[in-house]
Structure formats: C-alpha cells, structure tokens
Amino acid sequence: MKKVLLAVAVAAATGTVFAQANDTIAKVKASGVVTMGVRDSSGALSYTLGDGKYAGFHYELCQRIIANLEKSAGKKLEVKYLPVTSQNRIPLVQNGTVDIECGSTTNNATRQKDVAFAVTTYVEEVRIAVKAASGINSLAQLNGKNVATTTGTTSVQLLRKHERAANVDFKEVFGKDHADSFLMLESGRADAFVMDGQILAGNIATAKNPADYKIVGETISVEPIAIMLRKDDPAFKKLADDTLKDLMKSGEIAKIYDKWFVQPIPPKNTKVGLPASEATKSAWNNPNDKPVEEYLKK
C-alpha cells in the first residue's frame, strides 16, 4: 500500500513538474519567484547600472508584464535578475532557468522553433560603428579591415552574407558580449563594429569620449526585436502580449520609449538620441510577432 501511495505521490509530483514546464503562470505561482533574463550592454533596451541593478526599455516593459503576472498568480513575486549572453539566452529560456528574456533578441524563423516571442516592441536597423577619424563611411570601405561583432548574434550571419554580396573581404573578430565588441573598436583591435543601431548608439553614448565615434553607411538589415518567452505556453504569451498591446493602444509605450532613447538616461545622464523609427511605430500600430523573414519580403 505504501508503495502504491508513493507511486501516486511521485506521479502527482512529476505531473506537476510537467504541467509547469510550459506553464509559467503555474510555475511562478508555486515558487513565488520569476526570473528575468537581462543584458549587461544591449544599449538602451537592457543594460546594467552596476550592483545587480538593471535598466532599459525592454527591462521596463518586462516589469509591466511581471506586474500583470503577479495579478494572475494572485501574489507578490520575488524577481530574480539573471544576466544572459547572446550564446546562452535561448537555452536558458528553453530549460526553464529564465522565465522572460528582456534583452535585444531578434525574432527569426529558426529561433521560433525553440522559443516564443511577444509582439514586436522595437524594429532595429543593423548598422556600422567606426571611429570618427577613421575615414570609413560605407560597407565597401571595410575591405581588408578587422570587423567586430558579437558571438551568437544574427549580425554574424548578416556580416558574412554582405561580405559575399558586396565582394568585400574583411576579417571577423568576435566579442563575447556587446561591451567586449565595442572595446575592440575602442582599443583599435577592430576597425568597425557591426550590430543593432541602438546597441551601437548606446555604447557610443556611454563611451569615455562619445564624439570619437560615429555610425556610418547603409542599413545592413531591418530586424524585429522582441521579448522572449518559452515555447508552447499560450497563457503566458497572451498575458505578455495583452500587456504590451495595452501600452501600444494607450500610447504609453511611446512615452516609455522616449524615456530611454531620447531623454538622458542613467547612470551618466547621456542621450542615445534615437527617436522611434517609422518601422517601430508601425509595429506598435499593428501588433504582431512576425519573424524577420516576413520583414525581408517587403
């Protein structure tokens, strides 16, 4: 009898684990904890203030989602912040370590096989940052140069694609994160840094001498950036989407955007200086979770 009861208990416990595997609301209600994936240097979308504190546009939007998650769970939740990288962010969402990733992740068809995305909140232009005195003003002028980008980002594939298309031959050098990639440009180990424009602008804004750098050349790609969630968790995705759609409908998302991209931001009160693009405004007016492949068809 004891064995039967034990078996039933194990089965029930196992069932609970499986039930919560793709049910974030049930998971956080049971544990009282929600884990937010944050980035140390993803421009004004998500960045560190030091001492375990974070800030940014996506960070604030995730705070709004978590506030509604608490209402749904019927309790105050402990929010844990876990710094993630371009390489480990998707596995950490998949395995349940991170409940919501609030960084600078491009929504593409390949990633949609492994994770889900909330509706697009930012449409990015991938650009080139160089030193102002470099004389470099276009992709073609990167021939024979060292070009930095961040390991695990879509910019790596874009760089290779444009290298072939433009018949430009440059050497790729990789930073472990965006701060490391910018440091390569700063120290002269790289002649250019190719990445999302707002990440470039954010790193330039917080550099020792912002005037020493500039963003140049053609737009390499347009990409939808979104908050990342676990796949096959429709209840949590609906909660996240509804939170963001309400902010879009009320116009409040534009005010939050301006707070991080137009107004002076902590810790140095510098300005990123990137008003919302028409593509980003369009995403707010027509909420969707389309991958980058849909954008490239236009």
N, C-alpha and C positions, 0 to 999 in steps of 0.2 A: 504493500500500500504506500509505504514511504517513497519507494522508487517511482511509483505512478505519480504521486504528488510532486516529487522532484522533477520528473519529466514534464509535467504540466507547467510547473513554475518556470523551468528553463525555456519551454516552448513559448510561454507567455512573454518572458523577458526578451527572448530572441525576436518574437513577433513585434514587440515594442520597438526594438532597435531597428528592424527592417522598416516598420511603419514610419519611423522618424528619419530614416536615411534620406528620403526625399520629401520630408515634411518639416520645413524649417520652423513653422509656427509651433508644431507639437514639440519639436526638439528644444526650442528656447523656453517654451512654457515649462517643460520638465526640468531643464537645467538651471533656468533663471539667468542664463548667460547668452549673449550674442557676440560673435567675433567678426569684427570688421577688418578686412584687408586694406591696408593703407600703403602709400608710396612715400619714400623719403624725398624724391626730387622729380615728381611728374608735373612740373610747372605749377600753374595756379589751380589745377584740378585736384592735386593732393600732394602735400609736402610737409616736412617735419619742422616744428618750431623748436625742437630740442626737448630734453627731459620727458620723452614719451608723449609729447603733445603734437597734434597734427591739425592741419587747416586746409582750406581749399574749396573750390566749387563742388566737386563730387563728394568731398568729405561732408559738407553741409547738407547736400541733398540726401546723403545716406542717413544723416542724423534725423531728417524729416521722416524717412522711411521707417527708421527704428522707433520713432515716436508712435507711429501707427501700428507697428509690430507689437509694441507694449500694450496698446489698447486691445488688439486682437488676442494677445496672450493673457490679458487681464492682470498684468503685474508689471512692476518696475523691473527692468532687466539690467544686469551688470554688463557694460560694454567693454569688451577687451579689444585692444588695437594690436594687430599683427602686421609688421612691415613685410611686404611681399616684393618679389622681384619679377622682371619680365619672364624669367625662366620658370619660377615655381608657382606663379599666381593661379594658373589653370589647374594643376594637380591639387593644390591646397583647397580649391573650391570643390573639385570633384570628390575628394576624400572626406569632406565634411569638416576640415580644420577651420576653414574660413566660411562664414555664412553669407557674407555680402562683400564684394570686392569693389572698392571705391577709388580706383586709380585712373588710368588712361588707356584702357583696353579697347582695341579696335574690334568691332563686331564683324566677323567674316564667316563664310560658309563652313570652313574647316573647323573653326572653334565652336560653331553651333552644334557640331556633332558631339561635343564633350560637355558644353555648358550652355546656360541660357543667358540672355541679355534683357535688361529692362529696356523700355523705349529710349531711343537715342536722345541724349541731352546735350551733345556737343558734336559738331561736324568739323573735323580737323583738315588742315592743309599741310601736307608734308613738305618741308622747305629745307634750305641750306643756310647754316650759320657759318660765318668766317670772321677773321679779324678784319677790322675796318681798313687797315693799311695793306691788306693782302693783295689788292688789285683783282681779286676774284669776284665776278659778277654773274656767272652762269655755270650750269652743269658742265658744259663743254670745256670750261677752263679748269676743271678738276683732273684733266688728263695728266697722268704721271704723279698725282698728288696722293697723300695719305688722307683717307676719309673715314671719320669715326661714326659709328652708330652703336646702338645698344643691343647686346646679345638678347635673343628671344623676342625681338620686336618685328612687326611687319615691315619696318623700314629696311631691314636686311634684304628681304626679297625684292622690294622696290628698287633698292640700290643696284642689285645685280641685273634686274630687268632693264633699267635705264642705261646701265653701263653697256649692255649689249646693243640696245636700240640706238643709242647715240654714238656708238663706236668709240667710246671713251674708256681708256684703260687707267684705272686708279687702284690703289691698294686699300683694302678694307682693314680697319683696325677696330677692335671691339671693346667697349667699356662694359663693366659688369652691371652698371646702372647708369642712369642719365647724368648724374653728378660726375661719375668717372669719365663718361664720354666727353662732357664739357671740359673737364680737367685736361683731357688730351689736347683739345683745341687751345686751351689757355696756356698750356706748357709748351706748345709747339710740336708735340708728338703727332698731331693731326693738323691738316691744313683747313679742314672743314668738318662740320658735324651735321649730319642729315637726320632729321627727326621731326615729329609733330611741331608745327609752328609755335603753338603756345608753350610747349616744353622748352623750345629754344628761347623764346621771349622771356619766359620765367627765369631761366638760368642766366640770361644776359642781365635781367633786371636786378638779380641778387649777386652779380659778379662784383669783384673789387672795383673795377673800372668799366661800367656798362658801355661807355662811349667807345671802348676799344673794339666793340663787336657790332656786326650788322647781319641782317637776314637778307639774302640776295636770291636772284634768279627766278626761274619758273617754278610753279607749283608742281611738285612731282606726283602727288596723288591727293585725292579727297577721300576722307575716311570717316565713317560714323563711329563715335566713341561712346561707350555705354557702361553702365554699372553692371557688373557680372554676378550671376546667381547660379545656384545648382540647377542642373537639367531635370526635367520631369517633376517639377514642384509647382504646379499651376496655381495653388492658393497663394504662395508667397510671391510669385511673379505678378499675380493680379494685384496684390497689396502694394507692391513696389510700383507697378505701372499706374495704378489709380492715384497713388500719392503724387507721382510726377506729373500725371495728366492734370490733376487739380491745380498744381503750381503753374503749369503751362496755360491753362484756361483762365486763371485769375490774373495772369501777367506777372505773378510774383517771381517766377523763375528768371525773368529778365532783370529784376532788381538784384537777385542773388548773384547772377552772372556779373553785373556791373560792379558789385561789391568786390569781386575777386579779380576781374580782368581790366577794369577801368579805373577804379579808385585805388589809393595807396593801400598796400597790404602789409601785414606784419611778416617778419619781425623788424624789417628796416624801413617800412613805410615807402617802399618803391612802387612804381606803377608798371604793370605788364604792358598796358596800353594796347589792348586788342578788343575793340568793340565787337559785339556779336556779328558774325557774318550773315549774309543772306541765306546761306545753306543751313546754318544753325537755327535761324529764325523760322525757316521752312519746316525744320524737324519739330520745332515747338508747336507750329500751327497745324501740323499733320502728324501727330504722334505715331511712330512706327518702330519696329525692331528689325528693319531690313538690313541684311549684311552688306558689306562694301561692294560685293559683286553687283548688287542691284543699282548702286550709285554709279558704277563704272559703265553701265549700259546706256546711261543718258548721253 
